[in-house]
Amino acid sequence: MSNVIIIGGGAAGMMAAIGAATCGHEVHIFEKNEKLGKKIYITGKGRCNVTNASDMDVLLKNIVTNPKFMYSALYTLSNDTVIQMFNEDMNVPIKIERGNRAFPVSDKSSDIIMGLTRRLRELGVNIHLGEEVKDIITENVTDDTQGKKRVSGIKLKDGEIIKCDSVIIATGGYSYQTTGSNGDGYRFAKNTGHNVTDILPALVPLNAKEEYIKDLQGLSLKNVEVSFVCKNKKIYSEFGEMLFTHFGVSGPIILSGSSYVSKYIKRGEQISINIDLKPALSESELDDRILRDFAEVINKDFANSLNKLLPTKMIPIIIALSGIEPHKKVNEITKEERLGLVRLIKQFTVNVASTRSFNEAIITQGGVSVKDVNPGTMESKHIDNLYFAGEVLDVDALTGGYNLQIAWSTGYLAGISVKS
Ligand SMILES: Cc1cc2nc3c(=O)[nH]c(=O)nc-3n(C[C@H](O)[C@H](O)[C@H](O)COP(=O)(O)OP(=O)(O)OC[C@H]3O[C@@H](n4cnc5c(N)ncnc54)[C@H](O)[C@@H]3O)c2cc1C
């Protein structure tokens, strides 16, 4: 049996504690907040999309960064086992919704936190709340000639040093910092010789360059297809729902796309979002449709001809961008003008100015380099008995319960890998 300190009482830290305590270790969680799981509380709009019940290949496809690193962790604690744990060990019944998203039946994230806390107490985990860890203490491995180090304890904010045999860093990322995740884990990792890749906001809304996007504020588009393009190369495309805001664009398919383009934006490369407002119609089908609409209003102004085709808020902008004189009679519009209109509707372009800040990012991309961590144990390759779990690692996924699954799986694997 060994004495394990877990830094961070979020999803990864709590699951790490369950893993380590189940193996018979003495476990201590140090959490700087006054309660556990502050971020879990706000997940899934307060309902907590606790995991995703899809097959493993779908899980892996939804991991944007370093999916291969996740193989062992996901096979050690799968999504099915997470659901079973909540149902059986924690008495929190789980239901499956559209897209295999798993939620507590009660629709309350607080029930997930309560279930975890109960289980931690049952397993005799020591929970230290309001305790901020300032540093990790290491020492030379005495019988090693290579100068290898091992972890020997932590230093608290008040200077107190607490000795232990192993440490699991589960401090989260850098987004929604009011929940406690303010990047401390990256500092601990760097100070102990680990590489930390650039961190970026992901699953994040995007600021638009075009001033007129403000006029579309509040408009939600349901069945559109967006393509994220950089230097004429399509980076990502998806069909679904998006939203215009006072600063730019948001909504499910924009958030997903942001995870693929955040690094390009950081490098200063121009990203354009091409929105196909009528993805169900080919260009010629859309042209036919417009011709039919025009036939019904043949003597009206162009400005009054698009009501059946487009949302009201969109019409003045499409008219302005089309270059067609708004008071031109519909029957005077040329074929070229009409085909230009078709292209505009099939490819309404928003140029991205920047991402919104970390405080609006559901997830942090980047973190402790997976090259420095053993994927079969989550142990550091540089410091013996030091482990990493959760969002602090350079692994991130799309929305749908995948990010919490990463936290549960890496946390549990780190916990059960602690050496006796
Ligand atoms: C608004 C929002 C909604 C989300 N919804 C979902 C969802 O429905 N489904 C999903 O799968 N994912 C969701 N996510 C992502 C998911 O919440 C995170 O990926 C997950 O919580 C990461 O878990 P973690 O344990 O690694 O980090 P965290 O949950 O951030 O926990 C880290 C903990 O470490 C503590 N800590 C940090 N530094 C120190 C220190 N120095 N000393 C002591 N303690 C410290 C922090 O206070 C914190 O409690 C959402 C995220 C946000 C922001």
The ligand as an SDF file (V2000), in Angstrom:
LIG
                    3D

 53 58  0  0  0  0  0  0  0  0999 V2000
  -19.4540   24.9380  -19.6690 C   0  0  0  0  0  0  0  0  0  0  0  0
  -18.8580   23.5710  -19.8420 C   0  0  0  0  0  0  0  0  0  0  0  0
  -19.6750   22.4910  -20.1450 C   0  0  0  0  0  0  0  0  0  0  0  0
  -19.1330   21.2280  -20.3380 C   0  0  0  0  0  0  0  0  0  0  0  0
  -19.9810   20.1800  -20.5760 N   0  0  0  0  0  0  0  0  0  0  0  0
  -19.4610   18.9370  -20.7580 C   0  0  0  0  0  0  0  0  0  0  0  0
  -20.3260   17.8190  -20.9150 C   0  0  0  0  0  0  0  0  0  0  0  0
  -21.5540   17.9160  -20.7960 O   0  0  0  0  0  0  0  0  0  0  0  0
  -19.7490   16.6030  -21.1790 N   0  0  0  0  0  0  0  0  0  0  0  0
  -18.3880   16.4500  -21.2630 C   0  0  0  0  0  0  0  0  0  0  0  0
  -17.9280   15.3410  -21.5290 O   0  0  0  0  0  0  0  0  0  0  0  0
  -17.5470   17.4780  -21.0140 N   0  0  0  0  0  0  0  0  0  0  0  0
  -18.0530   18.7110  -20.7500 C   0  0  0  0  0  0  0  0  0  0  0  0
  -17.1980   19.7530  -20.4920 N   0  0  0  0  0  0  0  0  0  0  0  0
  -15.7340   19.4840  -20.3760 C   0  0  0  0  0  0  0  0  0  0  0  0
  -15.4440   18.7920  -19.0390 C   0  0  0  0  0  0  0  0  0  0  0  0
  -16.1130   19.4760  -18.0230 O   0  0  0  0  0  0  0  0  0  0  0  0
  -13.9310   18.7700  -18.7260 C   0  0  0  0  0  0  0  0  0  0  0  0
  -13.2600   18.2050  -19.8050 O   0  0  0  0  0  0  0  0  0  0  0  0
  -13.6490   17.9580  -17.4570 C   0  0  0  0  0  0  0  0  0  0  0  0
  -14.3410   18.4990  -16.3670 O   0  0  0  0  0  0  0  0  0  0  0  0
  -12.1610   17.9400  -17.1590 C   0  0  0  0  0  0  0  0  0  0  0  0
  -11.9750   17.2730  -15.9310 O   0  0  0  0  0  0  0  0  0  0  0  0
  -10.6300   17.4580  -15.0840 P   0  0  0  0  0  0  0  0  0  0  0  0
  -10.8470   16.7060  -13.8170 O   0  0  0  0  0  0  0  0  0  0  0  0
   -9.4640   17.1350  -15.9120 O   0  0  0  0  0  0  0  0  0  0  0  0
  -10.5490   19.0180  -14.7880 O   0  0  0  0  0  0  0  0  0  0  0  0
  -11.5160   19.9350  -13.8620 P   0  0  0  0  0  0  0  0  0  0  0  0
  -12.8920   19.4030  -13.8730 O   0  0  0  0  0  0  0  0  0  0  0  0
  -11.2970   21.3140  -14.3380 O   0  0  0  0  0  0  0  0  0  0  0  0
  -10.9290   19.7460  -12.3910 O   0  0  0  0  0  0  0  0  0  0  0  0
   -9.6790   20.2420  -12.0080 C   0  0  0  0  0  0  0  0  0  0  0  0
   -9.7340   20.5430  -10.5400 C   0  0  0  0  0  0  0  0  0  0  0  0
   -8.4280   20.8200  -10.0630 O   0  0  0  0  0  0  0  0  0  0  0  0
   -8.4860   21.8570   -9.1110 C   0  0  0  0  0  0  0  0  0  0  0  0
   -7.1730   22.5090   -9.0350 N   0  0  0  0  0  0  0  0  0  0  0  0
   -6.5150   23.1520  -10.0230 C   0  0  0  0  0  0  0  0  0  0  0  0
   -5.3170   23.5970   -9.5820 N   0  0  0  0  0  0  0  0  0  0  0  0
   -5.2070   23.2320   -8.2890 C   0  0  0  0  0  0  0  0  0  0  0  0
   -4.2130   23.4100   -7.2820 C   0  0  0  0  0  0  0  0  0  0  0  0
   -3.0790   24.0760   -7.5320 N   0  0  0  0  0  0  0  0  0  0  0  0
   -4.4340   22.8960   -6.0420 N   0  0  0  0  0  0  0  0  0  0  0  0
   -5.5840   22.2370   -5.7660 C   0  0  0  0  0  0  0  0  0  0  0  0
   -6.5770   22.0400   -6.6730 N   0  0  0  0  0  0  0  0  0  0  0  0
   -6.3820   22.5310   -7.9140 C   0  0  0  0  0  0  0  0  0  0  0  0
   -9.5670   22.7790   -9.6660 C   0  0  0  0  0  0  0  0  0  0  0  0
  -10.0930   23.6130   -8.6610 O   0  0  0  0  0  0  0  0  0  0  0  0
  -10.5690   21.7810  -10.2130 C   0  0  0  0  0  0  0  0  0  0  0  0
  -11.5650   21.4450   -9.2840 O   0  0  0  0  0  0  0  0  0  0  0  0
  -17.7200   21.0290  -20.2590 C   0  0  0  0  0  0  0  0  0  0  0  0
  -16.8980   22.1090  -19.9240 C   0  0  0  0  0  0  0  0  0  0  0  0
  -17.4530   23.3550  -19.7130 C   0  0  0  0  0  0  0  0  0  0  0  0
  -16.5420   24.4980  -19.3410 C   0  0  0  0  0  0  0  0  0  0  0  0
  1  2  1  0
  2  3  1  0
  2 52  2  0
  3  4  2  0
  4  5  1  0
  4 50  1  0
  5  6  2  0
  6  7  1  0
  6 13  1  0
  7  8  2  0
  7  9  1  0
  9 10  1  0
 10 11  2  0
 10 12  1  0
 12 13  2  0
 13 14  1  0
 14 15  1  0
 14 50  1  0
 15 16  1  0
 16 17  1  0
 16 18  1  0
 18 19  1  0
 18 20  1  0
 20 21  1  0
 20 22  1  0
 22 23  1  0
 23 24  1  0
 24 25  2  0
 24 26  1  0
 24 27  1  0
 27 28  1  0
 28 29  2  0
 28 30  1  0
 28 31  1  0
 31 32  1  0
 32 33  1  0
 33 34  1  0
 33 48  1  0
 34 35  1  0
 35 36  1  0
 35 46  1  0
 36 37  1  0
 36 45  1  0
 37 38  2  0
 38 39  1  0
 39 40  1  0
 39 45  2  0
 40 41  1  0
 40 42  2  0
 42 43  1  0
 43 44  2  0
 44 45  1  0
 46 47  1  0
 46 48  1  0
 48 49  1  0
 50 51  2  0
 51 52  1  0
 52 53  1  0
M  END
$$$$
